[in-house]
Amino acid sequence: MCKHEEVVVKIAGLTWWRNNYGSVLQAYALQVVMNGFDNIDYEIINQYSGKVASVDNFFIKIKTLGMKKTFHRIVWKFGTKKLRDRNFALQKFVDEKLKTSEKRYREDFIDTANECYDGFICGSDQIWHPELASLDSIYWLTFVNPGKLKIAYAPSIGVDQVTEEQKKKIRNNLTTFHAISCREESGRSLLCSIMGTDDCETVLDPTLLADRTVWDHICTPRRFQEKYIFVYLLRGTKEQRKFVEKFAGFKNLKIVTMPFLDYEHINQYDRKFGDIKYWDASPSDFISVIRYAEYVFTDSFHCMIFSCLYHRNFYLFPKIGKHQMNRLTDLQNMFRISDRMIGKNMTMNDLESMEAIDWNTVDNVIEEKRVKSKCYLKKALGI
């Protein structure tokens, strides 16, 4: 009698997986979880052009961003050795850790990917944000042939409302999905109202979906032996940085920072801010510098996530725009954490009097939602 041969299902993921620590780590996390399932072979679609520093990529950026923004980004990424070292560290992690398709799929022929995969997953990150990606983009999986799996795992739409024309387009995009989810509760509510159903679920960002042992495994050893505050500001103001300096003096701690993280919002005060400037951190180093910090100050969603995973006492600086804030406030609400946001005119005593974080509650919430999120994925995959 012939032994029954198990069928391996080939799944491709479409997400952002370059340029910043959060994007790279969420892509890695979903890859680890998906390939941990029996009979699933998952890889990330390579929609990018070779290395970050390539002629092909240069012309694509001119087409999508325009000449001025493209040259601005080039100067940001490669204008100094320190910035080049950071981008090379990111690229090295991508090359070594991410399982991406050998074939590169441009938008004009990505439909040929149907020949190689049984299904597709889009998510996470802000791939559905209408100001960051077109509603006709590949991240809505409109190229997928009928009958193949179409799953959304934790994409963020990033806004509270859309136009009637956008609603119609989003509704049409989602009609053929086998399973729909969103990263934020506010996004779930919006998508459900657009579809006129309750079919969209809220699930964890992939960085929370993966067990902490995944991060322990790739986390690099402690880099800085003295006690320190880690500051990770994608944007922020000079006043916010001065506030951290005052707090550091109050606590008698060094400041470790990563300067010039967002090419569109470079704060010149970063040139003098911080006792230790960590330019060339890899994604693994990013986890490590959070893990061993005494305090973390940030305006970053993923920096907040890793602060919670490693039980770091963190504080948040508000971002400009309500939809930017939703990611942070939704996460606080989910973890049942009191408001960690630093408002104007706050004092050191205000920070000291903030309610302590109940890490047992945070861990229990993560574990409970991790189980539900994995169940969502398994049901969507039919395993």
C-alpha positions in Angstrom: 0.0 0.0 0.0 1.4 3.4 -1.0 1.9 5.8 1.8 -0.3 8.9 1.6 1.9 11.8 0.4 1.2 15.1 2.2 0.5 18.1 0.0 2.7 21.2 0.6 0.8 24.4 0.0 3.0 27.2 -1.5 2.1 30.6 -0.1 3.6 34.0 -1.1 3.6 37.1 1.0 3.3 40.7 -0.2 4.5 43.3 2.2 7.1 46.0 2.8 10.4 44.4 3.8 13.1 47.1 3.3 14.3 50.5 4.5 13.4 50.4 8.2 13.7 48.1 11.2 9.9 47.7 11.8 9.1 46.7 8.2 12.0 44.2 8.0 11.2 42.6 11.4 7.5 42.2 10.8 8.2 40.5 7.4 10.7 38.1 9.2 8.2 37.4 11.9 5.4 36.3 9.6 7.8 34.2 7.6 8.9 32.4 10.8 5.3 31.8 11.9 4.0 30.7 8.5 6.9 28.2 7.9 6.2 26.8 11.4 2.9 25.5 10.2 2.8 21.9 8.8 2.7 21.6 5.0 3.1 25.3 4.4 6.0 26.6 2.2 6.0 30.4 2.6 8.2 33.0 1.0 8.1 36.7 0.5 7.4 38.1 -3.0 10.4 40.2 -4.2 8.8 43.3 -5.7 11.9 45.3 -5.3 14.8 45.8 -7.7 17.9 44.0 -6.5 19.9 45.8 -3.8 18.7 49.1 -2.4 21.6 50.8 -4.1 21.0 49.9 -7.7 20.5 51.8 -11.0 17.2 50.0 -11.5 15.9 51.0 -8.1 17.1 54.6 -8.8 14.9 55.0 -11.9 11.9 53.3 -10.2 12.1 55.8 -7.3 12.2 58.7 -9.7 9.1 57.4 -11.3 7.2 56.9 -8.0 8.6 59.7 -5.8 9.8 62.3 -8.3 13.3 63.6 -8.8 13.6 65.8 -5.7 12.4 63.2 -3.2 14.6 60.6 -4.9 17.8 62.6 -4.5 16.8 63.5 -1.0 16.4 59.8 -0.2 19.8 59.0 -1.8 21.6 61.6 0.3 19.8 60.3 3.4 20.8 56.7 2.7 24.2 57.0 1.3 25.4 60.6 1.8 27.7 59.7 4.7 29.6 56.6 5.6 27.6 56.2 8.8 24.3 56.2 6.9 25.7 53.8 4.4 26.7 51.5 7.2 23.2 51.5 8.6 21.7 50.6 5.2 24.3 47.9 4.6 23.4 46.4 8.0 19.7 46.4 7.1 20.6 44.8 3.7 22.8 42.1 5.3 19.9 41.1 7.6 17.5 40.9 4.6 20.0 38.8 2.6 20.6 36.4 5.4 17.2 36.1 7.2 14.4 36.8 4.7 13.2 34.1 2.3 12.3 36.0 -0.8 11.4 34.8 -4.3 14.3 34.4 -6.7 12.2 36.0 -9.4 11.5 39.7 -9.0 7.9 40.6 -9.8 7.2 44.0 -11.1 3.6 45.3 -11.0 3.1 44.9 -14.8 3.8 41.1 -14.7 3.1 40.1 -11.1 0.1 38.0 -12.4 2.7 35.4 -13.5 3.2 34.6 -9.8 0.0 32.7 -10.1 2.0 30.0 -11.8 4.2 29.4 -8.8 1.9 29.7 -5.7 -1.3 28.3 -4.4 -2.2 31.4 -2.4 -1.1 34.9 -1.4 -1.1 36.8 1.9 -0.8 40.6 2.0 0.3 42.4 5.2 1.4 43.7 7.6 2.6 47.4 7.9 0.7 50.3 6.4 0.4 48.7 3.0 -3.3 49.7 2.7 -2.8 53.3 3.7 -4.4 55.2 0.7 -1.8 58.0 1.1 1.2 55.6 1.0 0.0 53.0 -1.6 -2.5 53.2 -4.4 -5.8 51.4 -4.0 -4.8 49.7 -7.3 -1.5 48.5 -5.9 -0.3 44.9 -5.8 -0.9 44.9 -2.0 -4.7 44.4 -2.6 -4.0 41.2 -4.4 -6.1 42.1 -7.4 -3.8 40.1 -9.7 -4.6 36.8 -8.0 -6.4 34.2 -10.2 -9.9 33.0 -9.1 -9.7 29.9 -6.9 -6.4 30.8 -5.3 -6.2 31.7 -1.6 -6.3 35.4 -0.9 -5.6 36.3 2.8 -5.0 39.6 4.5 -2.9 39.3 7.6 -2.8 42.5 9.8 -2.4 45.2 7.1 -2.9 48.7 8.5 -5.2 51.1 6.6 -3.9 54.0 8.7 -6.9 56.4 8.4 -10.2 56.8 10.1 -12.2 57.7 7.0 -12.1 57.6 3.2 -14.0 59.1 0.3 -17.0 57.5 -1.3 -14.9 56.7 -4.3 -12.3 55.1 -2.1 -14.9 53.1 -0.3 -16.2 51.6 -3.6 -12.7 50.7 -4.7 -11.8 49.1 -1.3 -15.1 47.1 -1.3 -14.4 45.8 -4.8 -10.9 44.9 -3.8 -12.0 42.8 -0.9 -14.9 40.9 -2.4 -12.8 37.9 -3.4 -10.7 37.6 -0.2 -11.0 34.3 1.7 -10.1 36.0 5.0 -9.7 39.7 5.9 -8.0 41.1 9.0 -6.5 44.4 10.2 -3.8 45.3 12.6 -5.8 48.1 14.5 -9.3 48.0 15.9 -9.9 51.4 14.3 -9.0 50.0 10.9 -11.2 46.9 11.5 -14.2 49.1 12.2 -13.6 51.2 9.1 -13.2 48.1 6.8 -16.3 46.5 8.3 -18.4 49.6 7.7 -17.1 49.7 4.1 -18.0 46.1 3.5 -21.2 46.2 5.4 -20.3 43.0 7.3 -18.3 42.0 10.4 -16.0 39.8 8.4 -12.8 41.7 9.2 -10.9 40.5 12.3 -8.3 42.3 14.4 -5.1 40.4 14.7 -1.7 40.9 16.1 1.2 42.6 14.3 3.5 39.8 13.1 6.2 40.9 15.6 3.8 40.0 18.4 2.5 36.9 16.6 6.0 35.4 16.8 7.0 34.0 20.2 9.6 36.0 22.1 12.0 33.1 21.7 12.2 34.0 18.0 13.6 37.4 19.0 15.8 36.0 21.8 17.4 33.8 19.1 18.4 36.7 16.8 19.0 39.4 19.4 22.7 40.4 19.6 24.5 40.6 22.9 24.4 43.7 24.9 26.4 46.5 23.1 26.7 49.2 25.8 27.7 48.1 29.3 26.7 51.4 31.1 23.1 51.9 31.9 21.3 54.0 29.3 18.1 55.5 27.9 17.3 54.4 24.4 15.7 57.1 22.2 14.1 56.1 18.9 12.4 59.0 17.2 11.3 58.7 13.6 10.3 62.4 13.7 9.8 64.4 16.8 11.0 67.9 17.7 14.0 69.6 19.3 11.9 70.3 22.3 11.1 66.6 22.8 14.8 65.7 22.5 15.6 68.4 25.1 13.0 66.9 27.4 14.8 63.5 27.2 18.1 65.2 28.0 16.5 66.7 31.1 15.2 63.3 32.1 18.6 61.7 31.5 20.2 64.3 33.8 17.5 63.6 36.4 18.2 59.9 36.3 22.0 60.3 35.7 21.8 58.0 32.6 23.5 58.1 29.2 21.4 58.6 26.0 21.7 56.1 23.2 20.1 57.3 20.0 19.9 56.5 16.2 20.1 59.8 14.3 18.3 60.7 11.1 15.8 57.9 10.9 13.3 59.5 8.5 14.7 61.1 5.4 11.6 63.4 5.0 11.8 64.7 8.6 15.5 65.1 9.5 15.9 67.0 12.7 19.2 68.8 12.7 19.3 68.7 16.6 20.1 65.0 16.1 23.7 66.1 15.2 24.3 67.0 18.9 21.6 64.9 20.6 22.7 61.8 22.6 25.8 60.6 24.3 26.1 57.5 22.1 25.0 57.6 18.5 24.2 54.1 17.2 24.5 54.6 13.4 25.1 51.1 12.1 22.6 48.9 14.0 21.1 45.9 12.3 17.5 44.8 13.0 19.0 42.3 15.5 20.9 45.2 17.2 17.6 47.3 17.2 16.0 44.5 19.3 19.1 44.3 21.6 19.4 48.0 22.3 15.7 48.1 23.4 16.1 44.9 25.4 18.9 46.2 27.6 17.7 49.8 28.0 16.6 51.2 31.4 14.0 53.5 29.7 12.8 53.9 26.1 11.5 57.1 24.5 9.9 56.7 21.1 7.2 57.7 18.6 7.5 54.3 16.8 4.9 51.5 16.8 7.4 48.7 16.5 9.8 50.2 19.1 6.8 50.2 21.5 6.1 46.6 20.7 9.6 45.4 21.5 9.6 47.5 24.6 6.5 45.6 25.7 8.0 42.2 24.7 11.0 42.9 26.9 9.2 44.7 29.7 11.0 48.0 29.2 9.7 51.2 30.9 8.8 53.3 27.8 7.3 56.7 27.1 5.7 57.9 23.9 5.9 61.1 22.0 2.8 62.0 20.0 2.9 61.9 16.2 1.4 64.6 14.0 -2.0 63.5 12.7 -4.8 61.4 14.3 -4.3 58.4 12.0 -0.6 58.3 13.0 -1.6 58.3 16.7 -4.2 55.5 16.3 -1.5 52.8 16.0 0.0 53.8 19.4 -3.2 54.5 21.3 -4.9 51.2 20.0 -1.8 49.3 21.1 -2.0 50.9 24.6 -5.7 50.0 24.8 -5.1 46.5 23.7 -2.4 45.9 26.4 -4.5 47.7 29.0 -1.7 50.1 29.6 -2.4 53.6 31.1 -1.5 56.5 28.8 2.2 56.7 28.3 2.0 59.8 26.0 4.2 62.7 26.9 2.1 65.9 26.6 3.2 69.5 26.5 4.3 71.1 29.7 4.9 67.7 31.4 7.4 67.6 34.2 9.8 64.9 35.5 7.3 64.4 38.4 4.5 63.8 35.9 6.5 61.0 34.3 7.5 59.5 37.7 3.8 59.5 38.8 2.6 57.6 35.7 0.9 54.3 36.7 3.4 51.4 36.5 2.8 48.9 33.7 1.4 45.6 34.7 3.6 43.3 32.7 1.7 40.1 33.7 -1.4 41.6 32.1 0.5 42.6 29.0 2.0 39.1 28.6 -1.5 37.5 29.1 -3.1 39.7 26.5 -0.4 39.0 24.0 -0.6 35.2 24.6 -4.4 35.3 24.3 -4.4 37.3 21.1 -1.5 35.3 19.7 -3.6 32.1 20.0 -6.6 33.8 18.3 -4.4 35.3 15.6 -2.7 32.0 14.8 -6.2 30.4 14.7 -7.3 33.0 12.2 -4.3 32.2 10.0 -4.8 28.4 10.2 -8.5 28.7 9.4 -7.7 30.9 6.4 -5.1 28.5 5.2 -7.4 25.5 5.8 -5.0 23.7 8.1 
